[in-house]
Amino acid sequence: MSVTMTALFGGTGPEWELREVPVPEAGPGQVLVRARAVALNHGDGPMLEAADPTVGGTGQEYQAGYEFAGEVAAVGEGVAGLTVGARVMGTTPGSFAQYVLADHRHMVAVPDGLGYEEACALPTGLLTEHGALMCGGFRAGQSVLITGATSGIGLIGVRIAKALGAATVIASTRTAAKRALIRQAGADEVVSTSEEDLTDSVLKITGGQGVDLVLDHVGGETFAACLPATRVDGSVVNIGRLDRAESTIDLDALSYRHLRVGGVSFGFTRAAELGAVLSEASSRLMPAVVDGRVRPAIDGTYTFDTAFEAVRRLRSHQAHGKIVLTVP
């Protein structure tokens, strides 16, 4: 094993910077993975901008990335069930590197037949979307509304809801041209919010009752519109803020419908919880991953040398699924 590795760093400008840094060592409870592919997430763009000193950012340098797939290169003390050479996918800060050091609870085995470029784009979607469904009390046979469904994670959410037995999945997008993409993921109905009112459309589709459960990736006005689009005793779970974090809601819509409102963000400061959520999602969904019902949509694949193009694609908000980097 080499003593140094290539990694991508933010905090020096508008793009990530390639650096040669020491390969980390696996400590107790940790696993070192030789990464083969890594995936971008929505938060990578704002984080890079917030640290960019050329536009008033903090200038705080950091190793980028959150999602990876590769082979186990070394195992720390106290880790059972993972051996050198095993194929794994997982999530951890600083994953845009040739060698990734992660908590052993934050990775799962890559099933046979699944390539690294798809595998690296799954962990965040599996744990976030499955975790949100469980937070909302999802049961097979229910109806689900997924807003911002053309995001990489949103598309995985559509597939997961269908794989777990949702009777009807309604998905929203701002762009009518992306209807076909969402239907390919398995959505039964698609609402284009640039042309249709979200609340009215969902109520019409559900015979005036509303959906049982909402997974909201957008926030802002969209979150507010989800409340009257949810049936009595239903649930709304916020996952992301593709629009903005602030929302002005109608409390009558919340109270008169007896709605349950929640939010999920499985951060790394709660390591045990993240591990448990990922483990449960993996055990329930791996059969659907193996047979292809749950797979990420890959918008494009880039290299570390062309990572600037990947960032531009991410910032364009035109990506049709996940953006992947192959690791040198």
C-alpha positions in Angstrom: 0.0 0.0 0.0 1.3 3.5 -0.9 2.1 5.9 2.0 0.5 8.8 0.2 -2.7 9.3 -1.8 -4.5 11.8 -4.0 -7.5 13.6 -2.5 -9.7 16.5 -3.4 -9.7 19.6 -1.1 -12.0 22.6 -0.8 -11.4 26.0 0.8 -8.8 27.4 -1.6 -11.1 28.6 -4.4 -14.2 27.9 -6.4 -13.1 24.4 -7.4 -11.7 21.4 -5.5 -7.9 21.1 -5.5 -6.0 17.9 -6.0 -3.4 17.2 -3.3 -1.0 14.4 -2.3 -1.6 13.6 1.4 -0.6 10.7 3.8 -2.8 7.6 3.7 -4.6 7.4 7.1 -4.4 4.4 9.4 -7.4 2.5 10.6 -7.9 2.9 14.3 -10.3 1.1 16.7 -13.7 0.6 15.0 -12.5 2.0 11.7 -12.0 0.5 8.2 -9.7 1.8 5.5 -11.1 1.5 2.0 -9.4 1.7 -1.3 -12.0 3.8 -3.0 -12.8 3.1 -6.7 -15.7 5.6 -7.2 -17.3 8.4 -5.2 -20.5 10.3 -5.6 -21.5 13.9 -5.3 -24.3 15.1 -3.1 -26.4 18.3 -3.2 -24.5 19.7 -0.1 -21.1 19.5 -1.8 -21.8 22.6 -3.9 -22.9 24.9 -1.1 -20.1 23.6 1.2 -17.5 24.4 -1.5 -18.9 27.9 -2.0 -19.1 28.6 1.7 -15.3 27.8 2.1 -14.2 29.7 -1.1 -12.1 32.7 0.0 -12.4 34.4 -3.4 -16.1 35.1 -2.8 -15.9 35.9 0.9 -16.0 32.3 2.1 -14.2 31.1 5.2 -11.1 29.8 3.5 -11.2 26.8 5.9 -9.7 23.9 4.0 -11.3 20.5 4.1 -11.1 17.1 2.4 -14.3 16.9 0.3 -16.9 14.2 -0.2 -19.4 12.0 1.6 -20.1 8.8 -0.4 -17.7 6.1 -1.7 -17.4 2.5 -2.8 -14.3 0.3 -3.1 -12.4 -2.6 -1.4 -11.4 -2.9 2.3 -7.6 -2.2 2.5 -7.2 -2.5 6.3 -9.3 -3.2 9.4 -8.9 -1.6 12.8 -9.2 -3.2 16.2 -12.6 -4.3 17.2 -14.1 -4.6 13.7 -15.8 -7.9 12.9 -17.4 -9.1 9.7 -15.2 -7.2 7.3 -12.0 -8.5 5.8 -9.3 -7.1 3.5 -10.5 -7.2 -0.1 -14.2 -7.1 0.7 -16.3 -4.9 -1.6 -18.1 -2.2 0.4 -20.0 1.1 -0.1 -20.5 3.7 2.6 -20.7 7.3 3.7 -18.2 9.5 5.6 -16.8 13.0 5.4 -13.6 13.2 3.4 -14.5 10.4 1.0 -13.0 12.1 -2.2 -9.7 10.3 -1.9 -7.9 7.2 -3.0 -8.1 5.8 0.5 -11.2 6.5 2.7 -11.2 6.0 6.5 -14.7 5.4 7.9 -16.6 4.0 10.9 -17.2 0.3 10.2 -20.9 0.9 11.0 -21.2 3.3 8.1 -20.6 0.9 5.3 -22.3 -2.2 3.9 -21.3 -4.9 1.5 -21.6 -4.3 -2.3 -23.7 -7.2 -3.7 -22.3 -9.2 -6.6 -23.2 -7.7 -10.0 -23.3 -4.1 -8.8 -20.4 -2.0 -10.1 -18.6 0.6 -8.0 -20.1 3.6 -10.0 -23.6 2.6 -9.0 -22.6 1.4 -5.6 -21.0 4.7 -4.5 -24.2 6.5 -5.4 -26.5 4.4 -3.1 -25.6 4.8 0.6 -26.9 8.3 1.3 -30.1 7.6 -0.7 -30.7 4.3 1.1 -30.3 5.6 4.6 -32.0 9.0 4.0 -35.0 7.9 2.1 -35.7 4.7 4.0 -35.1 6.5 7.3 -37.6 9.2 6.3 -40.2 6.6 5.3 -39.8 5.0 8.7 -39.9 8.3 10.5 -43.3 8.9 8.7 -44.6 5.6 9.8 -44.8 4.2 6.3 -46.7 1.0 5.7 -47.2 -1.0 2.5 -50.3 0.0 0.6 -50.0 3.7 1.5 -49.8 6.6 -0.9 -46.6 8.7 -0.9 -45.8 12.2 -2.3 -42.1 12.8 -3.1 -41.2 16.4 -3.8 -38.0 17.4 -5.7 -38.0 13.9 -7.1 -35.5 14.6 -9.9 -32.7 15.0 -7.4 -30.4 12.0 -7.2 -31.7 11.1 -3.8 -35.3 11.8 -4.8 -35.2 9.3 -7.6 -33.9 6.7 -5.2 -36.7 7.6 -2.9 -39.3 6.9 -5.6 -37.7 3.4 -6.2 -37.6 2.6 -2.5 -41.2 3.6 -1.9 -42.3 1.3 -4.7 -40.1 -1.5 -3.6 -41.5 -1.4 -0.1 -45.1 -1.6 -1.4 -46.4 1.9 -1.8 -49.8 1.7 -3.6 -49.3 5.1 -5.3 -46.2 7.3 -5.6 -46.8 10.9 -6.7 -43.7 12.8 -7.6 -43.1 16.5 -8.2 -40.7 18.3 -10.4 -40.3 22.0 -11.4 -39.5 20.9 -15.0 -42.1 19.2 -17.2 -39.3 17.8 -19.4 -38.2 15.6 -16.5 -41.6 13.7 -16.3 -40.2 10.7 -18.2 -37.2 10.4 -15.9 -39.4 10.2 -12.9 -41.8 7.7 -14.5 -38.8 5.5 -15.4 -38.0 5.5 -11.7 -41.5 4.1 -11.0 -43.7 7.1 -10.1 -47.4 6.5 -10.8 -48.2 10.2 -11.2 -46.0 13.3 -11.8 -46.8 16.9 -11.0 -44.9 19.7 -12.8 -45.0 22.6 -10.3 -44.1 25.1 -13.0 -47.4 24.3 -14.7 -49.7 22.9 -11.9 -50.5 23.7 -8.4 -49.0 21.0 -6.2 -51.8 20.9 -3.6 -54.7 20.9 -6.1 -53.0 18.3 -8.2 -52.3 15.9 -5.4 -55.9 16.3 -4.0 -57.3 15.6 -7.5 -55.2 12.5 -7.9 -56.2 11.2 -4.4 -59.9 11.9 -4.8 -59.7 14.9 -2.4 -58.2 12.9 0.5 -54.5 13.7 0.2 -51.6 11.3 0.5 -50.7 9.3 3.5 -47.1 10.4 3.6 -44.9 13.1 2.1 -41.1 13.1 1.7 -40.2 16.7 1.0 -36.8 17.5 -0.5 -37.6 21.1 -1.3 -38.7 23.1 1.7 -39.8 26.7 1.4 -43.2 27.2 -0.2 -43.3 23.5 -1.3 -43.2 22.3 2.2 -46.2 24.6 3.1 -48.1 23.2 0.0 -47.6 19.7 1.2 -49.6 20.1 4.4 -53.1 20.6 2.8 -52.1 17.8 0.3 -51.8 15.3 3.1 -54.7 13.3 4.4 -56.1 13.5 7.9 -53.7 11.8 10.4 -51.0 11.7 7.7 -47.3 12.5 8.0 -45.0 15.0 6.3 -41.2 14.5 6.6 -38.7 17.1 5.5 -35.4 15.8 4.1 -33.9 18.6 2.1 -34.0 22.3 1.4 -33.4 22.5 -2.4 -35.4 25.8 -2.3 -34.8 27.3 1.2 -34.9 26.4 4.8 -37.6 28.9 5.8 -41.3 28.1 5.2 -44.5 29.9 6.2 -47.2 27.4 6.9 -50.9 27.4 7.5 -51.4 26.1 11.0 -55.0 25.3 10.2 -53.9 22.8 7.5 -51.6 21.3 10.1 -54.0 21.1 13.1 -57.3 20.4 11.4 -55.8 17.5 9.6 -54.1 16.1 12.7 -50.8 15.9 10.8 -47.5 14.6 12.1 -44.5 16.7 10.9 -40.9 15.5 11.2 -37.5 16.0 9.8 -34.5 13.8 9.2 -30.8 14.6 8.8 -28.6 11.6 9.7 -25.4 13.5 10.5 -22.1 12.0 11.5 -22.2 13.4 15.0 -24.7 10.7 15.8 -22.6 7.8 14.6 -24.5 5.0 16.3 -27.9 6.2 15.0 -26.5 6.6 11.4 -25.1 3.1 11.6 -28.4 1.6 12.8 -30.4 3.4 10.1 -28.0 2.3 7.3 -28.0 -1.3 8.6 -31.8 -1.5 8.7 -32.1 0.1 5.2 -29.6 -2.3 3.8 -31.2 -5.4 5.3 -34.7 -4.4 4.0 -33.7 -3.1 0.6 -30.7 -5.2 -0.5 -32.9 -7.8 -2.3 -34.4 -4.9 -4.3 -30.9 -3.6 -5.0 -29.8 -7.0 -6.2 -32.7 -7.5 -8.6 -32.5 -3.9 -9.9 -35.6 -2.4 -8.4 -33.6 0.0 -6.3 -30.7 1.5 -8.3 -29.4 5.1 -8.6 -29.8 7.1 -11.8 -26.4 8.1 -12.9 -26.3 11.5 -14.6 -22.6 11.4 -15.5 -19.2 10.1 -14.6 -16.1 12.2 -14.3 -12.5 11.8 -13.0 -10.7 13.6 -10.3 -8.9 15.6 -13.0 -12.2 16.8 -14.4 -13.9 17.3 -11.0 -14.5 20.9 -11.9 -16.8 19.8 -14.6 -18.7 17.7 -12.1 -19.1 20.7 -9.8 -20.5 22.8 -12.7 -23.0 20.1 -13.5 -24.0 19.9 -9.9 -24.5 23.7 -9.7 -26.5 23.8 -12.9 -29.4 21.9 -11.2 -29.9 20.1 -14.5 -28.4 16.8 -13.4 -30.7 13.8 -14.0 -29.6 11.7 -11.1 -26.3 11.3 -9.2 -22.9 12.6 -10.4 -20.0 10.2 -9.9 -16.2 10.6 -9.9 -13.9 7.6 -10.7 -10.9 7.4 -8.4 -7.4 7.3 -9.9 
